Amino acid sequence: MVKRVCCAVDCGIVINPDVAINMKEGAIVDAIGNALNGELTFKDGVPEQNNFNRYRMIRLREAPKKIDVNFVQNDIDPTGLGEPPFPPIFGAVFNALYKITRKRFYNQPFVNDFTKKI
């Protein structure tokens, strides 16, 4: 379980800090859930996980208890804000698992590899 995440974003001027923080926190939690559990398989070109009863979403109890969000102060026009923290979370989770187990995980969702290797 990921306990804490620190996020720094250089997205230009932040117009509404509360909404911006909420967007970062949501993207981080969603990315952790996807990295660990987000499996999407296809059969004959059709997704097998076609509803939430077949697609594993992160549970509230699995979300980090502490997420620190910081914004770089500058005068640049506002840019994208929702997606930037999503991709780096996969690498951070991957590296944390390596640090804990000293084994590399190459297949996402990591939970499949993780349960096989320990």
Secondary structure, DSSP 4 states (H G I P E B T S, - for coil): ---EEEEEE--S--S-HHHHHHHHHHHHHHHHHHHHH----EETTEES--STTTS-PPPGGGS-SEEEEEE----SPP---SSTTHHHHHHHHHHHHHHHHS----SSSHHHHHHHH-
